[in-house]
Amino acid sequence: MITYKELMKSSPVSARLAALAIATMVFAGLGPAQVFASPDSTSPASKSRQANESSNDAPAISNTLGLSEAPDTAATPSVGTSPSPEVLPTPSSSPSTTPSTSAPTESTAAKSQVVSDAGAVMGQAGKNAPQPAATKSRLFSTFAAPTVGEQPSGTEGKPLGLDVSGWQPTIDWNAVRRAGAQFAYVKSSEGTEAKNNFFAQQYNGSASVGLLRGAYHFAIPNVSSGASQARVMLASGGGWSADGITLPPALDIEDNPRVATDGTNKCYGMSPAALVNWVRDFTNTIKASTGVDPVIYTGYYYWQECLGGSNAFANTNPLWIAAYYASSPWMPGQWPKHTIWQYANNYADQNQSIPATFPGDQNVFNGTYADLLKLATTGPLSPQQQIQIAAASNPSVGSPTSGIYCTLVRGGCYQAFVNGAILWNSVTGAQMSTFGPIRDHWGESGYEAGSLGYPTSSKICGLRDAGCYQMFEGGAILWSQSSGAKTSAFNAIRGTYSAHGLENGRFGYPVSDEACGLKGGGCYQMFQGGAILWSPTTGAQPSYFGGIRETYRSLGFENGRLGYPVGDEYCTLRDGGCYQSYEAGSLIWAPGIGTTLSPNGSIRTVWGSLGFENGWLGYPLNSEYCTTATSCRQDFEGGSLTWTSSKGVTVSRR
């Protein structure tokens, strides 16, 4: 759905000048808040510390894979994706916090709304349409719902969706569902004809994985009447039925993509009054056939200019607004609010500040999932109806074994089935909970009354090592044959886990639930590849299995001399060396030497002034040691550093 993008492709200089001219007339936007900005708000829920973590003279974090920590590669920490400092930096007095992603920062509000007249190329055919190879989309997570940074700031928790057309011929709908989508719009037609040869597989494929789905028609108002094109849409399969899973038909009315060939202008050579009448003709025909008011997709400037800012549809038709780079979209035509916001796409737009999570265009619904369900009906569905629809859509749950009872916390309802249960509440809608290890683990946490709350998805499998997961209000439960079912709660620890690739990353699957009660109110969680530790002052930081963690363990973990880690493990040093910084110093691993301790203090300061491992001293050969209270020493490849209370640090070459 983009006219601005088409202009950018055909005349990038003029398009950018136009955007800049408008941008000078409006206020600058505000940058978004960061995720996990406050440790208090993201601190893991307090839990009792595990028995093997209870004594101060024992290591503070147990290794669930064995205290020897001796996998085949234990002596050599692997290189992770990380910043690449040239030398080992001195630990900062302000430890880094949990890695976070942010929504876009707008340079001006005008830029946001100018580009909003674009939207995506909602199924437009033609040589200027973007090609699939030119994508800026983020790889699908194989497990988690999208993080806050993947949708506009302020929309966190609202249902995400996508719209697609013939330009996305092959879509893995299971992957789309795993990535967090809850609804999809599919192009059915354009102008006087059906334009999407993949409509049936996209329309039915999205529904088959549990997405609410709808169809849209791309308007070409100067080739036939609104009623005629509405009938084309209906004949192409883009109607509506009261099945509880079909969203209202949508009309895509935006810049004329055929200006170069039809000799008109962005408004199709039609007056505002004529375009308003055309849209009314289309919407009235759709409503007469389906009984529902169609959604209208447009951009702010297009509607204000080409339809004169008409308010004729503001109280009847839901608004789907295209606004990229915006902190919040402007409302055209006196619509009181938007229903859907298209905020990004997966095409190669280098100015786009929110990466795409799904194929096609990225959308967020302005309400709860229960509100989204209402949009798919002529009126609000009762909990009983929603449970019945969920059961009909998921025959694997089996036959019901109980009635529907609305006696759960927060007004929730449930019905038992042969293979599980379906639970409903007003925020999550009706979701399936099948018997098995994930449901058992959810039960151990207290079911819907516990910290995880209600399920927000059904169980989804197909992860690495044949794993499965299910999303809940308070986090996720992941299961694999080797790790069992474990919780990954929404908090700072999960933020770091997500930033490192979830189960596909170095950590692998969680092998314990999160536990708190560490020094200073800290918490930790164990994974197949190590641990993540969190404290209010350091945030959530990795501690991977290997040589560095083994030395950290021998020093007493967070209760020892080093305290909590303040950063990731980086393998960017000379000759493939690695290091990790802590509150009180660093651990350095070097090939042929192993892991040594470099505590904060005078010796480390002098070593740093000489270039750390890149200087003539090279790597430490041993950890700093003190023979008396007034004399300490550390040996290096090129010499030694000795500290005394009377002389300070003296340097000796080999």
N, C-alpha and C positions, 0 to 999 in steps of 0.2 A: 504494500500500500504506500508507495512513496512517489511524490512528485518532486520534492526537494532532492531526493537521492538521484532521480532520473536527470534532474537539472545538473547535479554535481557531475554526473557521468558525461553529459553532453556538452556542458559549458562550465567547468569547475571554477573558472576565474570569476565569471559574472555571478555565479551562485554564492560564492564565498563573500564577494563584495556586498551583495544584497543582505546576506546574513549579518555582516559586520555593521552595515548601515543601521539596521534595526537594533542591533545589540547596543549601540551607543545611546539609545533612548530609554533604557530601563535600568532598574536597580540590579546590583550584584546579588547573587544568591549566597546562601549560607552553606558552609560545608557540613557534612553529616557527622554525627557522633560516632565514635569507634565502638565496635563490638567488644564486650568484656572490658569496658572502660573502668569499671569499678569492681575491685575484687570482692567487695561486700555483696554486690548484686549478682556476681557470677560464682561465688564460692560454692564448692560442692556441698551438698546437704550433709549435715553432721551425721556420722555413723560411728558405732563403736569400733575401736581399733581391733584388728584381728589378734588372736592370742599370741601368735609368733612375732608380733610387733609390740608386745606389752612391756618389755623390760628395757631400761635404758642401757644396760650393758650388752644387749644383743643388737645386731644390725637393725637399723630403723626400718628398713624395707626388706621384706623377705623375697627371695627369688623362688617363685613357684616352680621354676624349671630346675631347681637344684642349686645349693649354695656354691658349688664349685664353679658355676658359670663358665663351663668349659666346652662350648660348642667348638666345632672344628676350627672356626675362624675367631675364636674368642680373643686371641692375642693381637689381632689386627682389626681395629675398628674400621668399618667400611666408610667410604666417602658418601656423604649425603648431599642433597641439593641445598646449598647454603651460600651466604655471602662469601666472598673470596678475599679476606684480608691478606696482605703480603707478609705481615709479621703477626706474632701473637700479641693481642692488645691487652693492656692492663684492665682488669675488671672495673666497670663503671660503678660509681657510688649509687647510681639509680638503676637497679636491675630492670631488665626488659620484662615486659608483661606478655601475656598471652598473645600469640600472633593473631591478627584480626584483619578482616577485609572490610572495606568501607563502600558505601554507596557513592555515586559520583559527586564531585564538587563542581558546581556551576560557576563559570567565570562571570556570566551575566544571566539574569532571568530571560532576557530577550533571546539569547542563543538557545536556551532551552525550548522556548516556544516556537522560534523560527524553524528549528529542525523538527518540531512536533508536527509541522504541516507535512512532514514526510510520512512517518509511519514506515511500515515495511512495504515491499512491493508485493502486496497481498495477491499473489497469483498472477500478476500481469505477465502476459506473454510478450516476447519481443527481444530484439537483439540487445537492448539495454538492461534487461533483467539480470540480476546478479547470478553468477555461476557458483555451483556448490563448492568448487575447489578453492574459492576465495573466501575462506571462513575465518572468523575470529572467535569462534565459539570455544567455551571451556569444555574440557573433556567431561563426560558424564561421571559423576560419582557412582560407584557401584553399590552405594548403600544409602547415603544420607539424603534427607531433604536438603534443598539448597540452603546455603548459609545466608546470613543477613546481607552480606556484601553482594549477593547475586540478585538482589531485587532492591528497588528504591528504599532509601531510609524512611522509616515511618510506616512501611507496609509489612513489617515482619509478622509472620504468622498468618497472613492472608493467603488464600488459595492462588497458586501459580498455574499458568496455562500457556498454551502456544497456539499459533495459527499457521497452517501449512497449505500448500497448493501443489501443482504439478512440478514445481521446482524442487520439491523434496520427494522424489519418487520412491525411495526406499527408507522406511522409518522403522527402527526397532522400538516398538511401542512399549515393550517390557522395560527397556532401558529408560525411556521417557518417564514411565511411571516410577521407576526406582529413583530417578533424579528429582522427583517431587511434584510432577505435574498432576493437577486434579481436573483440568478441563482442556478441551481442544476445539478450535473452530477450523473447518475444512472448506476450501473453496469449491463451490459446486458449479459456478457458471460465471460468464462475463458477457455483458451486452446482450446479444441476441442468440448466444449459443453456449452450450456446455464447453468448458475450457480445461477441465481437469480430468485426464484419463485415469487418474489414480484415486478418484473421489471415493469409490466404494470401499477399497481396501483401507484408505485412511479413516473414513467415517466409521466403518465397522471395526477396524483394528484398534482405534482409540477406545471404543466402547468395550472391546473384549478384555481390556486390562483394567477396567473399572473407572475410566475417565468419563465425566459428563462431556457430551459432544454436541456441536451445532454446525450449521453450514452458513456460508456467506456468499453473496453475489457481488461482483465488481460491476458497478454501474457505468454505463456509457450512455448518458442521457440524450445525446444528440443523434442517436441512430434508431430509437424506437421509444414508445411510451413507457411510463413507469409500470403500468398494468401489464404490458406485454412482457417486460423483462422479469416481473414478479412471476408470471406464468412459466417463463423459461427456467427460473430457479426451482419452482415447484416440480416441474417435469424432470429436472436433473437430479431429483432426490433431496433437495434442500428444504423440505417442509418441516413440519413439527408434529409430534404425537405425544399424548399424555402418558408416556412410559416412565417418567421420573428420571430419565437419563439424557433427554434431548433438550438442549438449550434453544431459545427462540432463534429463528432465522435472522441473519444480520445483513444489512445493506452497507456496502463499502462505497462511500461517495467522497471522492478526493480529486486531486489535480488530474486533468486530462492527460493520459499517457500518449495520446495520438496527435498532439499538436503539430508535429513535424509532417504528418501525412494528411490531416483533415483541414489544415489551414485556419483553425479557430484559435482558441486560447485556453488557459487553464480551466476556465469555467464552461468549456464546451461551446463557446459562442452564445450562451444563453443568459438571459437576465436573471437577477435574483428571484423575482416573482415566478419566472418560468421554472427555475430549478426547484423552488419550494413546491410548486404544483406537481412537478414530476416526482419528487420524493413522496408527497402525499398520495399520489396515484399508486406508487409502488407499495407503500406501507398499508394503505387501505385494502389493496388486493390480497396481500399476505394475510392480514387479519381476518378478512372475510373467509379465506380458505382454511386457516388454522385455528382461529380464535385467539391468537396471541399477537401482541404488538411487537414488531420486529425491532431488533437492536440497530442503532445507527452508528456506524464507524466513520469518523472524520478527523480533521485537524482543526485547531483553533482558527488560524488565519484563513484557511480555505472556507470554512463555514461563514466567518464574518464577512469576507469579501464576496464570495460567489453566491451565497444565499442570504446576504444582507444581514447576518446576525439573527435570522428569524427564530422566534421562540415558539413556533407552531407545534413543535414536537417535544418540548421540554417537559411536559407533564404526562406524556403518554409513552414515549419510546426510550428505553434505556440507552445511555450514551457510552460508546466505546471510543475513547480519545487516544490519539497517537501523540505522545510527547516524550521525545528522547532528551536526555541530559537534564531533565527537570527535577527540582525538588518536590514539586507538585504541579499537576497540569492545570492550565487555565481552562475555564468553562465557556464554551461558545454558546450562543443562542439562548442565554438565560437558563440553561440547565442548572438545577440546584446542586448537582453532584455528578460525578462519573460513576458508571457501573463497572467498566473494565478499562484498565490503563495499559496500553501497549507502550512499553518503556525501552525496548531494545530489540535487536535482531541478531542473527548469526552470520550476517554478511560482512564483508571486509570494509567496515567503516572505522578508520583509524582514530576518529574523534570519539567514538563510542566509549563511555567510561564504565559501563556495567557489562561484563562479559556475558555472552549467551549461554544458557544452561541447556536449552532444548534446540531441536531443529527449527528452522523458520523464525517466526517472530515471538517475542517474549511478552507475556501479559500477566497482570495481577488483578484479581477480582477485589472490588472494594467492599468487602464484608466478610462474614464467616462462611465456612463450608455449608452450614445450614442455610444461610442466605442464598448461596449459589444453588443449592437444591431447590429452593423456592423459585428461582428464576427458570428452572427446568419444569415447572408445573404451572397450572393456571392459578394456583393458590398454594398456601403453605401445606406441605404434606404433614400428616400426623406422624408421631413416632412409630405407630403401628404400621402405617403405610411404608415408611422408609425401611423398616425391618423386613417387611414382606418383599419390597423391591430388591433389597440386598440379598435375601435368600434366593429369589428367583434368578438373580444375576450370578450367583455362586452355588450352583447345584452340588458342588463337592461337600458342602456343609451337611448334606443329608436331610432327612425328614425332621420336622420339629418334634421334640419330646416334651415340650411344655407350652403353656400359653405365653403371652407377652405380659411381663410384669414391670411396672414403672415405680420401683421401690429403691432404686440405687441412689448414690450420692449425687447431689446437684441436679435432681430431677431426672436422672437417667433411667433407661428402660433396657430390658434384655429379653431374649428368648433362647432357650436351650435347643440344640439339635443333636443328631446322632454323632456328628463329628466335631462338635464344638458349640459355640454360642455366637449370637450377634448382639452387640451392645450399641446403644444409641444415647447420645446426649445432644443438647442444642448447639454445641460448638463443633463437635466432631462428626455429626451425622451417624449413620448406621455403619458399623465396621465389624468384620468377621474375626473371631478368635478361635482358631482350630486347635484341637487337642494335640499335645506334643511338648517338647522341651521348652519352647518359647513361652507357651501359655503357662506351663508349670512354673517357670521362673517369674513370670508376671504375677502369678498367684502368691509366690513367696514374698513379693514386695507389697502385697495387700490388694491385688487386683485394682479396680478403678478407684478405690479409696486410698491407695498407696501413693508413693512419690511419683510413679509413672503416669497415674491418671488413666484416662480412657485411651483405647487404641485410636490412632488417626489413619491407619492403613491396615490392610490385611497382611498376612505373612507373604513375603516375596522371596523367592529363592533364585538361584543362578549366580550367586556370588562366588568368589574364589574358593577353591577346594570344596565345591558343592555346598557352600554355606547359604544361610537364610537370614532374614531380619524382619522385624516388624517395628513400625514407628508408633510412638505414644506421645501424649501431650508433654510428658516430662523427659523424653529421650527416646532411645531405641534399645531393643534387645537383639544381639547378634548371636548366631549359633553356627558352629561348625563341628564336625565329628571330633576333631582333636581338642577343641577349646571348650565345648559345651555352650550353654546359653548364658550370656553375661550381659549386664546392663551398661549402656553408654549414655549417661545422663547429660542433658543439655546444660553445660557449664563450661568453665575455662579449660578443664582437662579435655573435654570433647573437642573444644575449639582447636587445641594443639593436635589432637589425634586426627581431626579432619584436615588440618593444614599439612599433615604429613602423609596423606593419602589413604586414611582409614584402613580397612583391612587389606588393601592392595599395596600399602606402603611398608616401610621398614618395621613398623610395630606389629603388623599382622592383626590377628583377632585378640580381643581382650580375654584374659584367662582368669580374671577376678573382677568382682564389682569394685567400685570405688570405696575406699576406706579413709576415714578422717581420724583426728586425734594425734597427729604428729606435732612436733615442736612448733610453737607459735601458731597453733590452729591450722596446721597444714594437712593436706590430703594427698593420696596417691592412688594410682590404679596400675595393675600389672597387665602386660601384654606379652604375646609370644616373643616379641623382639626387645623387651625391656620394660621400663616403667615411665610414667609421667608423674612428676611431683608438682604440687601446687602449694604456694603459701601466699598470704595476703600481700607480702612485699615483693616477691619475685615472680608471681604469676605461675603459669603452668609450663614446665620445662621438661624436655626429654632426658632420660638416662638409659642409653641403649646397653644391651648386653655386650660385653667385650672387655678389653684391657682397661679402659678408663673407668668403667663402672666397677670392675673388680677392685681397683685401687680405692675408689670412692667407698665401696663396701668395707674394705679393710680399715678405713679411717673412721667408720661409724656412721656412714650416710649423713643425713641432715643433722644428727646429734653430734657429729664429730667436728674436727677442726675447720673443715671447709664450709659447713652449713649447706644451704640449698643451692642447687644450680641456678644460675641467672641467665643462661643462654643455651643454645643448642650445641651439639658436638659438631665441630667443623674439621674437615680433613683437607685443608687448603694450605698447609704449611710446606716448607721446603722438604723435598724428597718424599712427599706423600705423608708427612706427619699430620697428627690430629691434636685437637685440644678441646677442652670444655672449661668454661669459666664458672666460678662459684662465688658465694658471698665473700669468702676470705682468701681467694686465690684461684689458681688454675691447675688442671692436670694436663700434662703434655705427653703424648705418645709419639715415639719416633721409631722407625724400623731399625732393628739391631740393638736398640736400647731398651725399649719397653716404656712403661708409664712412670713418670716422675712428678713430684709435687713441687709447685712453685707458689708458695704462699705470698700474700700481700705483705710488703715490708721493704726494708732498705735493700736487701740483696736483689729482689725482683725489680725494684726501681732502677738500680744500676744496670742490671741485665737488659732491661728495656731501653735504657738510654744508649746502649751499645748495639741495639738492633735486634734484640731477642735472638731467635735461632738463625736469623740471617746475618748476624754480626760475627765478629771473629771468635767469640766464645762458642757459638754454635748451640747445640741442644744440651740440656742438663744430662749428666750421666747418672745422677742420683737425686733423691729428694733432699731438700735443705735439712740439715741436722745441726743440733746445738750440743756442744760438749759441756758447757756450763751455762749459767744464766746470763753470762756476759760475753759469750763467744759462740758464733754460728758460722756454718760454711756450706757452700754448695759447689760441686765440681762440674765442669763443663768439658765439651770436646776440646776446646782451645785453651783451657786454663781453669781458674777457680776464683770465687768471690768469697771473702772472709769478712765477717762483721764482728767488731768488738765494741763494747760500750765506750771505750776510751778513744778509739781511732775512727769509728764508723766503718765503712766498707773499703777494703783494699783489694786491688786487682792483681792477679798473678797469671802470667802466661806460662804455657807448658814449654 
